[in-house]
Amino acid sequence: MAQRPPQSYRTLGTARGSACGVMLFDVIPIVVNQRVERAYARALARAPGATALIDTQMRDRAYTLGGIFVAGHLVCTDVLGTAIQDTGAALR
């Protein structure tokens, strides 16, 4: 899901991010692509100073839209991980 962690880093805590999209009538994708990348970026944004996530977990969720007459599915991806900050960046 991400690059290897740097050799030296500082742990900032747990970070979570989510991103969703819709498969309209299960044929037309609406912001379905890049859900993982968007969820990862949102998790990083919630941890000020974070440059990466380690020990990352990912979960997909899907919900039916439209009740009896299925209008499609809402598809969401959640990313959870430990936010880190590269402490060796200043030395490069």
MODELLER restraints for C-alpha pairs under 7 A, 6 or more apart:
rsr = mdl.restraints
at = mdl.atoms
rsr.add(forms.Gaussian(group=physical.xy_distance, feature=features.Distance(at['CA:5:A'], at['CA:54:A']), mean=6.95, stdev=0.5))
rsr.add(forms.Gaussian(group=physical.xy_distance, feature=features.Distance(at['CA:6:A'], at['CA:86:A']), mean=6.21, stdev=0.5))
rsr.add(forms.Gaussian(group=physical.xy_distance, feature=features.Distance(at['CA:8:A'], at['CA:86:A']), mean=6.29, stdev=0.5))
rsr.add(forms.Gaussian(group=physical.xy_distance, feature=features.Distance(at['CA:8:A'], at['CA:87:A']), mean=5.65, stdev=0.5))
rsr.add(forms.Gaussian(group=physical.xy_distance, feature=features.Distance(at['CA:8:A'], at['CA:88:A']), mean=5.69, stdev=0.5))
rsr.add(forms.Gaussian(group=physical.xy_distance, feature=features.Distance(at['CA:9:A'], at['CA:84:A']), mean=6.19, stdev=0.5))
rsr.add(forms.Gaussian(group=physical.xy_distance, feature=features.Distance(at['CA:9:A'], at['CA:85:A']), mean=5.36, stdev=0.5))
rsr.add(forms.Gaussian(group=physical.xy_distance, feature=features.Distance(at['CA:9:A'], at['CA:86:A']), mean=4.44, stdev=0.5))
rsr.add(forms.Gaussian(group=physical.xy_distance, feature=features.Distance(at['CA:9:A'], at['CA:87:A']), mean=4.80, stdev=0.5))
rsr.add(forms.Gaussian(group=physical.xy_distance, feature=features.Distance(at['CA:9:A'], at['CA:88:A']), mean=6.99, stdev=0.5))
rsr.add(forms.Gaussian(group=physical.xy_distance, feature=features.Distance(at['CA:10:A'], at['CA:84:A']), mean=5.47, stdev=0.5))
rsr.add(forms.Gaussian(group=physical.xy_distance, feature=features.Distance(at['CA:10:A'], at['CA:85:A']), mean=5.16, stdev=0.5))
rsr.add(forms.Gaussian(group=physical.xy_distance, feature=features.Distance(at['CA:10:A'], at['CA:86:A']), mean=6.57, stdev=0.5))
rsr.add(forms.Gaussian(group=physical.xy_distance, feature=features.Distance(at['CA:10:A'], at['CA:87:A']), mean=6.41, stdev=0.5))
rsr.add(forms.Gaussian(group=physical.xy_distance, feature=features.Distance(at['CA:11:A'], at['CA:83:A']), mean=6.15, stdev=0.5))
rsr.add(forms.Gaussian(group=physical.xy_distance, feature=features.Distance(at['CA:11:A'], at['CA:84:A']), mean=4.51, stdev=0.5))
rsr.add(forms.Gaussian(group=physical.xy_distance, feature=features.Distance(at['CA:11:A'], at['CA:85:A']), mean=6.54, stdev=0.5))
rsr.add(forms.Gaussian(group=physical.xy_distance, feature=features.Distance(at['CA:12:A'], at['CA:83:A']), mean=5.28, stdev=0.5))
rsr.add(forms.Gaussian(group=physical.xy_distance, feature=features.Distance(at['CA:12:A'], at['CA:84:A']), mean=5.35, stdev=0.5))
rsr.add(forms.Gaussian(group=physical.xy_distance, feature=features.Distance(at['CA:13:A'], at['CA:82:A']), mean=5.47, stdev=0.5))
rsr.add(forms.Gaussian(group=physical.xy_distance, feature=features.Distance(at['CA:13:A'], at['CA:83:A']), mean=5.48, stdev=0.5))
rsr.add(forms.Gaussian(group=physical.xy_distance, feature=features.Distance(at['CA:14:A'], at['CA:81:A']), mean=5.73, stdev=0.5))
rsr.add(forms.Gaussian(group=physical.xy_distance, feature=features.Distance(at['CA:14:A'], at['CA:82:A']), mean=4.51, stdev=0.5))
rsr.add(forms.Gaussian(group=physical.xy_distance, feature=features.Distance(at['CA:14:A'], at['CA:83:A']), mean=5.83, stdev=0.5))
rsr.add(forms.Gaussian(group=physical.xy_distance, feature=features.Distance(at['CA:15:A'], at['CA:43:A']), mean=5.16, stdev=0.5))
rsr.add(forms.Gaussian(group=physical.xy_distance, feature=features.Distance(at['CA:15:A'], at['CA:44:A']), mean=6.80, stdev=0.5))
rsr.add(forms.Gaussian(group=physical.xy_distance, feature=features.Distance(at['CA:15:A'], at['CA:46:A']), mean=6.48, stdev=0.5))
rsr.add(forms.Gaussian(group=physical.xy_distance, feature=features.Distance(at['CA:15:A'], at['CA:47:A']), mean=6.23, stdev=0.5))
rsr.add(forms.Gaussian(group=physical.xy_distance, feature=features.Distance(at['CA:15:A'], at['CA:80:A']), mean=5.83, stdev=0.5))
rsr.add(forms.Gaussian(group=physical.xy_distance, feature=features.Distance(at['CA:15:A'], at['CA:81:A']), mean=5.55, stdev=0.5))
rsr.add(forms.Gaussian(group=physical.xy_distance, feature=features.Distance(at['CA:15:A'], at['CA:82:A']), mean=5.97, stdev=0.5))
rsr.add(forms.Gaussian(group=physical.xy_distance, feature=features.Distance(at['CA:15:A'], at['CA:83:A']), mean=5.84, stdev=0.5))
rsr.add(forms.Gaussian(group=physical.xy_distance, feature=features.Distance(at['CA:16:A'], at['CA:43:A']), mean=4.53, stdev=0.5))
rsr.add(forms.Gaussian(group=physical.xy_distance, feature=features.Distance(at['CA:16:A'], at['CA:79:A']), mean=5.62, stdev=0.5))
rsr.add(forms.Gaussian(group=physical.xy_distance, feature=features.Distance(at['CA:16:A'], at['CA:80:A']), mean=4.53, stdev=0.5))
rsr.add(forms.Gaussian(group=physical.xy_distance, feature=features.Distance(at['CA:16:A'], at['CA:81:A']), mean=6.66, stdev=0.5))
rsr.add(forms.Gaussian(group=physical.xy_distance, feature=features.Distance(at['CA:17:A'], at['CA:39:A']), mean=4.64, stdev=0.5))
rsr.add(forms.Gaussian(group=physical.xy_distance, feature=features.Distance(at['CA:17:A'], at['CA:40:A']), mean=6.04, stdev=0.5))
rsr.add(forms.Gaussian(group=physical.xy_distance, feature=features.Distance(at['CA:17:A'], at['CA:42:A']), mean=4.85, stdev=0.5))
rsr.add(forms.Gaussian(group=physical.xy_distance, feature=features.Distance(at['CA:17:A'], at['CA:43:A']), mean=4.02, stdev=0.5))
rsr.add(forms.Gaussian(group=physical.xy_distance, feature=features.Distance(at['CA:17:A'], at['CA:78:A']), mean=5.79, stdev=0.5))
rsr.add(forms.Gaussian(group=physical.xy_distance, feature=features.Distance(at['CA:17:A'], at['CA:79:A']), mean=5.26, stdev=0.5))
rsr.add(forms.Gaussian(group=physical.xy_distance, feature=features.Distance(at['CA:17:A'], at['CA:80:A']), mean=6.67, stdev=0.5))
rsr.add(forms.Gaussian(group=physical.xy_distance, feature=features.Distance(at['CA:18:A'], at['CA:39:A']), mean=4.38, stdev=0.5))
rsr.add(forms.Gaussian(group=physical.xy_distance, feature=features.Distance(at['CA:18:A'], at['CA:42:A']), mean=6.89, stdev=0.5))
rsr.add(forms.Gaussian(group=physical.xy_distance, feature=features.Distance(at['CA:18:A'], at['CA:76:A']), mean=6.90, stdev=0.5))
rsr.add(forms.Gaussian(group=physical.xy_distance, feature=features.Distance(at['CA:18:A'], at['CA:77:A']), mean=5.59, stdev=0.5))
rsr.add(forms.Gaussian(group=physical.xy_distance, feature=features.Distance(at['CA:18:A'], at['CA:78:A']), mean=4.40, stdev=0.5))
rsr.add(forms.Gaussian(group=physical.xy_distance, feature=features.Distance(at['CA:18:A'], at['CA:79:A']), mean=6.25, stdev=0.5))
rsr.add(forms.Gaussian(group=physical.xy_distance, feature=features.Distance(at['CA:19:A'], at['CA:35:A']), mean=5.37, stdev=0.5))
rsr.add(forms.Gaussian(group=physical.xy_distance, feature=features.Distance(at['CA:19:A'], at['CA:38:A']), mean=5.95, stdev=0.5))
rsr.add(forms.Gaussian(group=physical.xy_distance, feature=features.Distance(at['CA:19:A'], at['CA:39:A']), mean=4.91, stdev=0.5))
rsr.add(forms.Gaussian(group=physical.xy_distance, feature=features.Distance(at['CA:19:A'], at['CA:76:A']), mean=5.60, stdev=0.5))
rsr.add(forms.Gaussian(group=physical.xy_distance, feature=features.Distance(at['CA:19:A'], at['CA:77:A']), mean=5.51, stdev=0.5))
rsr.add(forms.Gaussian(group=physical.xy_distance, feature=features.Distance(at['CA:19:A'], at['CA:78:A']), mean=6.77, stdev=0.5))
rsr.add(forms.Gaussian(group=physical.xy_distance, feature=features.Distance(at['CA:20:A'], at['CA:32:A']), mean=6.73, stdev=0.5))
rsr.add(forms.Gaussian(group=physical.xy_distance, feature=features.Distance(at['CA:20:A'], at['CA:35:A']), mean=6.37, stdev=0.5))
rsr.add(forms.Gaussian(group=physical.xy_distance, feature=features.Distance(at['CA:20:A'], at['CA:74:A']), mean=6.87, stdev=0.5))
rsr.add(forms.Gaussian(group=physical.xy_distance, feature=features.Distance(at['CA:20:A'], at['CA:75:A']), mean=5.51, stdev=0.5))
rsr.add(forms.Gaussian(group=physical.xy_distance, feature=features.Distance(at['CA:20:A'], at['CA:76:A']), mean=4.01, stdev=0.5))
rsr.add(forms.Gaussian(group=physical.xy_distance, feature=features.Distance(at['CA:20:A'], at['CA:77:A']), mean=6.31, stdev=0.5))
rsr.add(forms.Gaussian(group=physical.xy_distance, feature=features.Distance(at['CA:21:A'], at['CA:30:A']), mean=5.70, stdev=0.5))
rsr.add(forms.Gaussian(group=physical.xy_distance, feature=features.Distance(at['CA:21:A'], at['CA:31:A']), mean=4.76, stdev=0.5))
rsr.add(forms.Gaussian(group=physical.xy_distance, feature=features.Distance(at['CA:21:A'], at['CA:32:A']), mean=4.23, stdev=0.5))
rsr.add(forms.Gaussian(group=physical.xy_distance, feature=features.Distance(at['CA:21:A'], at['CA:74:A']), mean=5.86, stdev=0.5))
rsr.add(forms.Gaussian(group=physical.xy_distance, feature=features.Distance(at['CA:21:A'], at['CA:75:A']), mean=5.37, stdev=0.5))
rsr.add(forms.Gaussian(group=physical.xy_distance, feature=features.Distance(at['CA:21:A'], at['CA:76:A']), mean=6.39, stdev=0.5))
rsr.add(forms.Gaussian(group=physical.xy_distance, feature=features.Distance(at['CA:22:A'], at['CA:29:A']), mean=6.01, stdev=0.5))
rsr.add(forms.Gaussian(group=physical.xy_distance, feature=features.Distance(at['CA:22:A'], at['CA:30:A']), mean=5.07, stdev=0.5))
rsr.add(forms.Gaussian(group=physical.xy_distance, feature=features.Distance(at['CA:22:A'], at['CA:31:A']), mean=6.69, stdev=0.5))
rsr.add(forms.Gaussian(group=physical.xy_distance, feature=features.Distance(at['CA:22:A'], at['CA:32:A']), mean=6.09, stdev=0.5))
rsr.add(forms.Gaussian(group=physical.xy_distance, feature=features.Distance(at['CA:22:A'], at['CA:73:A']), mean=5.73, stdev=0.5))
rsr.add(forms.Gaussian(group=physical.xy_distance, feature=features.Distance(at['CA:22:A'], at['CA:74:A']), mean=4.55, stdev=0.5))
rsr.add(forms.Gaussian(group=physical.xy_distance, feature=features.Distance(at['CA:22:A'], at['CA:75:A']), mean=5.98, stdev=0.5))
rsr.add(forms.Gaussian(group=physical.xy_distance, feature=features.Distance(at['CA:23:A'], at['CA:29:A']), mean=4.59, stdev=0.5))
rsr.add(forms.Gaussian(group=physical.xy_distance, feature=features.Distance(at['CA:23:A'], at['CA:30:A']), mean=6.16, stdev=0.5))
rsr.add(forms.Gaussian(group=physical.xy_distance, feature=features.Distance(at['CA:23:A'], at['CA:72:A']), mean=5.34, stdev=0.5))
rsr.add(forms.Gaussian(group=physical.xy_distance, feature=features.Distance(at['CA:23:A'], at['CA:73:A']), mean=5.22, stdev=0.5))
rsr.add(forms.Gaussian(group=physical.xy_distance, feature=features.Distance(at['CA:23:A'], at['CA:74:A']), mean=6.46, stdev=0.5))
rsr.add(forms.Gaussian(group=physical.xy_distance, feature=features.Distance(at['CA:24:A'], at['CA:71:A']), mean=6.06, stdev=0.5))
rsr.add(forms.Gaussian(group=physical.xy_distance, feature=features.Distance(at['CA:24:A'], at['CA:72:A']), mean=4.48, stdev=0.5))
rsr.add(forms.Gaussian(group=physical.xy_distance, feature=features.Distance(at['CA:24:A'], at['CA:73:A']), mean=6.64, stdev=0.5))
rsr.add(forms.Gaussian(group=physical.xy_distance, feature=features.Distance(at['CA:25:A'], at['CA:70:A']), mean=6.99, stdev=0.5))
rsr.add(forms.Gaussian(group=physical.xy_distance, feature=features.Distance(at['CA:25:A'], at['CA:71:A']), mean=4.79, stdev=0.5))
rsr.add(forms.Gaussian(group=physical.xy_distance, feature=features.Distance(at['CA:25:A'], at['CA:72:A']), mean=4.15, stdev=0.5))
rsr.add(forms.Gaussian(group=physical.xy_distance, feature=features.Distance(at['CA:26:A'], at['CA:72:A']), mean=4.90, stdev=0.5))
rsr.add(forms.Gaussian(group=physical.xy_distance, feature=features.Distance(at['CA:26:A'], at['CA:73:A']), mean=6.62, stdev=0.5))
rsr.add(forms.Gaussian(group=physical.xy_distance, feature=features.Distance(at['CA:35:A'], at['CA:77:A']), mean=6.14, stdev=0.5))
rsr.add(forms.Gaussian(group=physical.xy_distance, feature=features.Distance(at['CA:36:A'], at['CA:77:A']), mean=6.25, stdev=0.5))
rsr.add(forms.Gaussian(group=physical.xy_distance, feature=features.Distance(at['CA:39:A'], at['CA:77:A']), mean=6.71, stdev=0.5))
rsr.add(forms.Gaussian(group=physical.xy_distance, feature=features.Distance(at['CA:39:A'], at['CA:78:A']), mean=6.23, stdev=0.5))
rsr.add(forms.Gaussian(group=physical.xy_distance, feature=features.Distance(at['CA:39:A'], at['CA:79:A']), mean=5.84, stdev=0.5))
rsr.add(forms.Gaussian(group=physical.xy_distance, feature=features.Distance(at['CA:40:A'], at['CA:79:A']), mean=5.95, stdev=0.5))
rsr.add(forms.Gaussian(group=physical.xy_distance, feature=features.Distance(at['CA:43:A'], at['CA:79:A']), mean=6.97, stdev=0.5))
rsr.add(forms.Gaussian(group=physical.xy_distance, feature=features.Distance(at['CA:44:A'], at['CA:50:A']), mean=5.85, stdev=0.5))
rsr.add(forms.Gaussian(group=physical.xy_distance, feature=features.Distance(at['CA:44:A'], at['CA:52:A']), mean=6.78, stdev=0.5))
rsr.add(forms.Gaussian(group=physical.xy_distance, feature=features.Distance(at['CA:44:A'], at['CA:83:A']), mean=6.90, stdev=0.5))
rsr.add(forms.Gaussian(group=physical.xy_distance, feature=features.Distance(at['CA:47:A'], at['CA:83:A']), mean=6.57, stdev=0.5))
rsr.add(forms.Gaussian(group=physical.xy_distance, feature=features.Distance(at['CA:49:A'], at['CA:85:A']), mean=6.26, stdev=0.5))
rsr.add(forms.Gaussian(group=physical.xy_distance, feature=features.Distance(at['CA:50:A'], at['CA:83:A']), mean=5.70, stdev=0.5))
rsr.add(forms.Gaussian(group=physical.xy_distance, feature=features.Distance(at['CA:50:A'], at['CA:84:A']), mean=5.23, stdev=0.5))
rsr.add(forms.Gaussian(group=physical.xy_distance, feature=features.Distance(at['CA:50:A'], at['CA:85:A']), mean=4.72, stdev=0.5))
rsr.add(forms.Gaussian(group=physical.xy_distance, feature=features.Distance(at['CA:51:A'], at['CA:84:A']), mean=6.10, stdev=0.5))
rsr.add(forms.Gaussian(group=physical.xy_distance, feature=features.Distance(at['CA:51:A'], at['CA:85:A']), mean=5.05, stdev=0.5))
rsr.add(forms.Gaussian(group=physical.xy_distance, feature=features.Distance(at['CA:51:A'], at['CA:86:A']), mean=6.30, stdev=0.5))
rsr.add(forms.Gaussian(group=physical.xy_distance, feature=features.Distance(at['CA:52:A'], at['CA:83:A']), mean=5.97, stdev=0.5))
rsr.add(forms.Gaussian(group=physical.xy_distance, feature=features.Distance(at['CA:52:A'], at['CA:84:A']), mean=5.54, stdev=0.5))
rsr.add(forms.Gaussian(group=physical.xy_distance, feature=features.Distance(at['CA:52:A'], at['CA:85:A']), mean=6.74, stdev=0.5))
rsr.add(forms.Gaussian(group=physical.xy_distance, feature=features.Distance(at['CA:53:A'], at['CA:81:A']), mean=5.48, stdev=0.5))
rsr.add(forms.Gaussian(group=physical.xy_distance, feature=features.Distance(at['CA:53:A'], at['CA:82:A']), mean=5.26, stdev=0.5))
rsr.add(forms.Gaussian(group=physical.xy_distance, feature=features.Distance(at['CA:53:A'], at['CA:83:A']), mean=4.57, stdev=0.5))
rsr.add(forms.Gaussian(group=physical.xy_distance, feature=features.Distance(at['CA:53:A'], at['CA:84:A']), mean=5.92, stdev=0.5))
rsr.add(forms.Gaussian(group=physical.xy_distance, feature=features.Distance(at['CA:54:A'], at['CA:81:A']), mean=5.70, stdev=0.5))
rsr.add(forms.Gaussian(group=physical.xy_distance, feature=features.Distance(at['CA:54:A'], at['CA:82:A']), mean=5.19, stdev=0.5))
rsr.add(forms.Gaussian(group=physical.xy_distance, feature=features.Distance(at['CA:54:A'], at['CA:83:A']), mean=6.59, stdev=0.5))
rsr.add(forms.Gaussian(group=physical.xy_distance, feature=features.Distance(at['CA:55:A'], at['CA:81:A']), mean=5.41, stdev=0.5))
rsr.add(forms.Gaussian(group=physical.xy_distance, feature=features.Distance(at['CA:55:A'], at['CA:82:A']), mean=6.10, stdev=0.5))
rsr.add(forms.Gaussian(group=physical.xy_distance, feature=features.Distance(at['CA:56:A'], at['CA:79:A']), mean=6.95, stdev=0.5))
rsr.add(forms.Gaussian(group=physical.xy_distance, feature=features.Distance(at['CA:56:A'], at['CA:80:A']), mean=5.66, stdev=0.5))
rsr.add(forms.Gaussian(group=physical.xy_distance, feature=features.Distance(at['CA:56:A'], at['CA:81:A']), mean=4.21, stdev=0.5))
rsr.add(forms.Gaussian(group=physical.xy_distance, feature=features.Distance(at['CA:56:A'], at['CA:82:A']), mean=6.96, stdev=0.5))
rsr.add(forms.Gaussian(group=physical.xy_distance, feature=features.Distance(at['CA:57:A'], at['CA:79:A']), mean=5.78, stdev=0.5))
rsr.add(forms.Gaussian(group=physical.xy_distance, feature=features.Distance(at['CA:57:A'], at['CA:80:A']), mean=5.16, stdev=0.5))
rsr.add(forms.Gaussian(group=physical.xy_distance, feature=features.Distance(at['CA:57:A'], at['CA:81:A']), mean=6.17, stdev=0.5))
rsr.add(forms.Gaussian(group=physical.xy_distance, feature=features.Distance(at['CA:58:A'], at['CA:77:A']), mean=6.94, stdev=0.5))
rsr.add(forms.Gaussian(group=physical.xy_distance, feature=features.Distance(at['CA:58:A'], at['CA:78:A']), mean=5.60, stdev=0.5))
rsr.add(forms.Gaussian(group=physical.xy_distance, feature=features.Distance(at['CA:58:A'], at['CA:79:A']), mean=4.66, stdev=0.5))
rsr.add(forms.Gaussian(group=physical.xy_distance, feature=features.Distance(at['CA:58:A'], at['CA:80:A']), mean=6.45, stdev=0.5))
rsr.add(forms.Gaussian(group=physical.xy_distance, feature=features.Distance(at['CA:59:A'], at['CA:77:A']), mean=5.64, stdev=0.5))
rsr.add(forms.Gaussian(group=physical.xy_distance, feature=features.Distance(at['CA:59:A'], at['CA:78:A']), mean=5.14, stdev=0.5))
rsr.add(forms.Gaussian(group=physical.xy_distance, feature=features.Distance(at['CA:59:A'], at['CA:79:A']), mean=6.69, stdev=0.5))
rsr.add(forms.Gaussian(group=physical.xy_distance, feature=features.Distance(at['CA:60:A'], at['CA:76:A']), mean=5.63, stdev=0.5))
rsr.add(forms.Gaussian(group=physical.xy_distance, feature=features.Distance(at['CA:60:A'], at['CA:77:A']), mean=4.44, stdev=0.5))
rsr.add(forms.Gaussian(group=physical.xy_distance, feature=features.Distance(at['CA:60:A'], at['CA:78:A']), mean=6.36, stdev=0.5))
rsr.add(forms.Gaussian(group=physical.xy_distance, feature=features.Distance(at['CA:61:A'], at['CA:75:A']), mean=5.79, stdev=0.5))
rsr.add(forms.Gaussian(group=physical.xy_distance, feature=features.Distance(at['CA:61:A'], at['CA:76:A']), mean=5.07, stdev=0.5))
rsr.add(forms.Gaussian(group=physical.xy_distance, feature=features.Distance(at['CA:61:A'], at['CA:77:A']), mean=6.29, stdev=0.5))
rsr.add(forms.Gaussian(group=physical.xy_distance, feature=features.Distance(at['CA:62:A'], at['CA:73:A']), mean=6.38, stdev=0.5))
rsr.add(forms.Gaussian(group=physical.xy_distance, feature=features.Distance(at['CA:62:A'], at['CA:74:A']), mean=5.54, stdev=0.5))
rsr.add(forms.Gaussian(group=physical.xy_distance, feature=features.Distance(at['CA:62:A'], at['CA:75:A']), mean=4.45, stdev=0.5))
rsr.add(forms.Gaussian(group=physical.xy_distance, feature=features.Distance(at['CA:62:A'], at['CA:76:A']), mean=6.26, stdev=0.5))
rsr.add(forms.Gaussian(group=physical.xy_distance, feature=features.Distance(at['CA:63:A'], at['CA:73:A']), mean=5.42, stdev=0.5))
rsr.add(forms.Gaussian(group=physical.xy_distance, feature=features.Distance(at['CA:63:A'], at['CA:74:A']), mean=5.08, stdev=0.5))
rsr.add(forms.Gaussian(group=physical.xy_distance, feature=features.Distance(at['CA:63:A'], at['CA:75:A']), mean=6.57, stdev=0.5))
rsr.add(forms.Gaussian(group=physical.xy_distance, feature=features.Distance(at['CA:64:A'], at['CA:70:A']), mean=6.78, stdev=0.5))
rsr.add(forms.Gaussian(group=physical.xy_distance, feature=features.Distance(at['CA:64:A'], at['CA:72:A']), mean=6.15, stdev=0.5))
rsr.add(forms.Gaussian(group=physical.xy_distance, feature=features.Distance(at['CA:64:A'], at['CA:73:A']), mean=4.57, stdev=0.5))
rsr.add(forms.Gaussian(group=physical.xy_distance, feature=features.Distance(at['CA:64:A'], at['CA:74:A']), mean=6.43, stdev=0.5))
rsr.add(forms.Gaussian(group=physical.xy_distance, feature=features.Distance(at['CA:65:A'], at['CA:71:A']), mean=5.37, stdev=0.5))
rsr.add(forms.Gaussian(group=physical.xy_distance, feature=features.Distance(at['CA:65:A'], at['CA:72:A']), mean=5.28, stdev=0.5))
rsr.add(forms.Gaussian(group=physical.xy_distance, feature=features.Distance(at['CA:65:A'], at['CA:73:A']), mean=5.31, stdev=0.5))
rsr.add(forms.Gaussian(group=physical.xy_distance, feature=features.Distance(at['CA:65:A'], at['CA:74:A']), mean=6.74, stdev=0.5))
